């Protein structure tokens, strides 16, 4: 090796070799910029009526709807794995669904019974209750419908009543997922007025009209009955500035944290929200994202665990405070090793 080559090499590199810090596992861990732990994960679970009942979800391999007794078992597993909170979604029996979604505010509905059972058996785990009408309506819409029009203020009145029975049943966080204007302020005022000032609100502040929700709609039984679309209230996926306006409005109305949904296709929104707002920001790795990873790994396209963890790390790297993911339990167990 000539002296001239050596001089050129040092001058060109300036003495910097970025690979040095990547050479060993201990060094990579020491300089890692982003962390991912079980405490960053929220596990969404689907509840059905019955006892010792579990039903498969065709489009979500490995995910099942669980009766309340099995949901309690799942809650214990989550707690033991270090997961701090669960997000619950009911599959309301067909005979209890209606145009006016009255079952949403029945204090003995499936959601409320599930909340009460888990809170009694596993009080140390947080419970996030979804508030929207698609799980109770006969038309699969998140809002009340009259003559083909989604009604905003009338929907909020029902959602407020739903939030109150959920808080009374043990919900620690109310999560309105409907995208109606003004619902966060109305729910906050009602919770405070009825003695639930400690109950948090995690707003689905930037929820896009997405095809990635398909498996979820199968899971809660709303997809097959959906009439029309949700384009007049869920966000246009061509927009990002609008997301910031939605988030700002929900925070002004009293949201304690906000959510971006879907997740991986919207990491730019997560990043913009993190840069704009100094608040807890969550992302939802939705059912379609889960299904893509599951089906691709089953086809041999890549390793399931590696894809699962890489995707979850991407959420944290983009700025998420935490992630709602159907992978939560598997990921928590891997991370806890």
N, C-alpha and C positions, 0 to 999 in steps of 0.2 A: 504494500500500500504506500503510495507516494505521499510526501509531505504536502504537496499542493492539493491532493484530493482531500486529505484530512482537514486542511485549512478551509477548503470550500464547504465540506460537510458541516463543520462547526459554525461557520458563518451563516450557512443556509438555515440550519436548525436553530441557531441562536441558543444552543444548549438545551432546548426544550424537546423532550420526548414524552408525549402524552400517554404513550402506552405503559410507561413505568408504573403509574398508579393502578393500571388494570392487570398487572402481571400476576397477582395472587388474590385468593379469596379474601384474606384478611384486609388487604389494601383496598379492594373494591368496596368492602363493607364500610371501611373507615371514611371513604370519600363520597359515599352514596348521598345524593342530594334529597331523595324522596323516600319516605318510610311508608310501609304498609303493614298494619297489624290487625288482629281480629277486632280490635276496638274501632276500626274504621269501617266496619261492615254492618249493614242492616239486612236482615233476612225476611223477604216477603213470603207469606204463607197464605194458602187458600183454605177456607173452612167450609165444610158441608155439614148437614144435619145427620143425625144418627149416632150410633155407638160402635166403636172399633171398626169404623168405615174408612177406607181409602180408595180413591178412584184415580186412575191414570189420566193424564192430559196428553192426548194424542200428539199434539204439535210441540210438546215440551218434554222430551224423553228424560226420565229420572225425577220429574216433579209430579207430586200427587196432591189432590185435594184431601184434606184430613178432617175427620170428625173432631169434636172439641176435646174428647179424652186423649186422642192421639196428638192433638195440637199441644196439649200440656206436656206430653212426653218430648215433643220437638222443642218446646221452650226450655226444658231442662237441658237438652243437648246443646242448645245455643248458649245458654248460660255457662255451661261447663267448658265450652270451646272459647269463651271470652267475647262472644258477640253481645253488644250492649242493648240491642233493641230489635224488636220484630215489627213488621208492617203487615197488618191483617186485611184480607179481602174475602168477603163472603160470597158464596154461590147460593143465592136465595132460591128456595123452592119455587117452581113455576106458579103454583096456585097463590103465592103471596105477592107476586109482581102485579103492578097495576099502572094505569096511565098516570095516576097522581103520586105514585111511589110512597104511599102511606107507611109501608113497612119500614122505611128508612128511619122513622122516628118512633117505632114500637120499642119500648124499653126492654121487651123480652125477645127482640129479634136475634137472629143468628150471630150477628156481630157482637151485640151487647153480651150475650151469654158466653161467647168465646173470650171477650175481654175480662169479664168477671172471673171466669174459671182460671185463666192464666194468672191474673193478678193475685188471686187467692193462693195458688199453688207455687208460683215462682215470682214473688213480689219484687225481687231485685232486678228483674229485666224490664226494660222500657217497652211500652206498647204504643204503636202508632196506628191510628184508626183512619182509614180512608173515608172521606166524605164526598160522595157524588151519588147521583141517582141512577146511574146505569146498572148498578147491582140490584136495584129494586124496581126499576121501571119495566113495563111490558114492551117498550119500543127500543130499548137499548141505548137511549140517549142519556147524556149526563144532566140534562135539564128537562123541565116540563115542556110539553109540546102542545101548542094550540094552532090548528089550521096550518100545520107544517112549519110553524115558527117556534124557535127555542126561546122561551120566556126567561129573561134575566132575573128580574126582581122577585117574581113569584117562585123561581127556583131557589133563590137565596133563602126565602122564608122557610122552605122545607129543609134546606141544608142546616140552617141554624137549629131547628128542632132536632135534627139528626145528631149534630155535634153535641148538643146538651145531653142526650141520652147516652151517647158514647162516653162523655166525660164522667157522667154519673156511674157508668159501669166499670170505670177503671182506666180509660185511655189517658196516657200521659201526654200524648201529642195528637192534636187534631190535624189532619192533612187534607185540606180541600183540593180536589184534583179536577175540578170541573171547568175552570177558566172563566167563570162568570165574573163580570165587573162588580167590584165592591163587596165580594163575599168575605174577604178576610176581615175587613172592618166590622161587618155585621156580626160575624162569629166571635170576634174579640170582645165586642161590646156585650154580647149575650153571655159569654163565659164569665166575664168580670161581674156582670150583674147578677148571676146565679151562683156565685160563690166558687167559681173555678178559675180564679185569677192566676193560680199556679200552673194551669194547663197550658202547654205550649201550642203554637201553631207552626207547622211546617208546610208552607204553601208550595203547591205545584205552580210556581210563578211563571215558568217558561216551558209550557207543555205544547209540543208541536203536533200538528195533525200528521200522523205517521203511519205507514203500513207496518211498522215494526211492532205494533200492539196486537197483531192478529192472534198469536197464541194466548195472550192474556184474556182476550175477549172470549175465547173458547173456555178458558179456565173458570171465569166467573159467570159464564152462561149468557153473555150479552151479545156475542157476535152474530149468532144465528137469527136473533130477533131484531137486530139493528135496522131501523128504517131510515134511509137517507144517509147523510154523512155528518161530520162534526166540524166542517170547515168554517162555520160562522162563529165558533168560539175557541177551538184550538188554533194554535198559531200556524201561519204560513211558513213552511220550511225554507223559503227563499230569504227570510228576514232575520237580521240579527240585532239591529238597533232597536227594533220593537221589543225584543226580549228584555233589554235593559230598562225600557220604560215600564214593562209589566213588573219586573222585579222591584223597581223603585216604588211603584204604586203599592205593592203588597207590603213592603217594608214600612212605608208611611202609615199604612192601615193597621200595623201591629204584628206582622209576621215575625217570629223569632228566628226562623231559618227559611231558606228557599231551596227549591229543587229545579234541576234542569232535566227534561225528559223528552226523547230518549237520551242515551248516553254517548257511546263512542262516535256516532255520526255527528254529534253536536259538541265535541270537545272545544271547538272555537268559542262556543257560547259560555261554556264553563270558564274558559280562560278570561274572556271579556268580563264576566260577572265577578270573578275573583279580583281582577284589576280595578273594577269600578266600586265594589262594595266590600267593606270590612265586616262581613257577617258570615255565619256558617252557611256554606253552599254545598248542597248534596246533588249527586247525579244518580239517575236510575238506569242501571243496565237492564233494559227492558226484555220482555219475553222473546222477541224476535232476535235480539242480539244473543241471548242465551241459546236459543235453538240453533242459530248458525254455527256457534262453536261446538255444540253437542253433535250436530249432524256431520259437520266437517271432520271432527275428530273420529267419529264412528266410521267414516269413509276412509280413514287413514291419511287424511291430508296433513295432520300435525298432531303433536302430543296434547291431549286434553288439559292436563294440569299446567303445562307450560303456557298454553294459550289463555287459560283462565287467569293465571296470575299476571301475565303480561298485560292483559286487558284491564285488570283491576289497578295495576300500577299506573297505567296510562291516565286513569281518572284522577289519581292522586297527583301525578305530575302536572296535569292540566290545572290543578288548583282546587279540586274537590275536598271538602272537609271529610266526607265519607261517601260510601256507595251503597245503594240498595241493589242487591244482586241475588239471584237464585243460586249462585255458586257459594253463597256466604258460608254455609256450614263446612263444605269441603275445603274451601280456601282457608278458613279459620283453623281447621285442623292441620293443614299443611304448614301454615305460618307459625303455628304454636309448637311445632316440633323442635 
